[in-house]
Amino acid sequence: MNIKQQRPNKAYIWANIDFDKVKNRIDAVTCQIERVIQKHHLLNQTGKLGKRNN
């Protein structure tokens, strides 16, 4: 009886992830997004929507 070992269908990659660093980065990006949204709302309220200063 010759039984061949089957290879798994999926490959798993193990990585060391520093979740504190990931959380800090997510918080920083979230803060930036909130600032953009607030700026957009402020511009929308003042009627300057669509006008950009380059």
N, C-alpha and C positions, 0 to 999 in steps of 0.2 A: 504494500500500500504506500503510494508516493503522494503525500499531501504537500502542495506548494503553499507557502505563506502568501496571503494576499496583501498587497500594498494598500494602505488607507487612502481614501478618496480626498481627504483634506490634509493640508499641511498646517501645522501650528507654529507660530513664531512667538517665542517667549522674550519679552523685553522688560527691562527695569524701567518703570515709569514713576517719576516723582510727581505724585498727584498734587502736592502742594504747589509746585511750580506751574502745573497745568491750571489749577484753580486760580492762581494769581494772574496768569496770562488771560484767562477767560474773563476775570473781573476787570482787568485793564481794558480789554477790547469792549466789554459791555459798557464801561464808563465812557469810552470814546463814542460809541454808538449813541448813548443817551445825550451826550453833548451835541452831536450832529442833529438829533431829533429836536432838542430844545432850540437850537439855532434856527432850524427850519420853521418851527412854530413861531418863533419870535419874528422872523422875516415875513412869515405869512400874515401875522397880526399887523405888522406895520405897512403892509402893502408893497413890499419890495420883492415879492416872489418873482422869480424869473430874471431878475437883474443880478449880474455877477460883477464883482470887482476883480479884474485880472491885473 
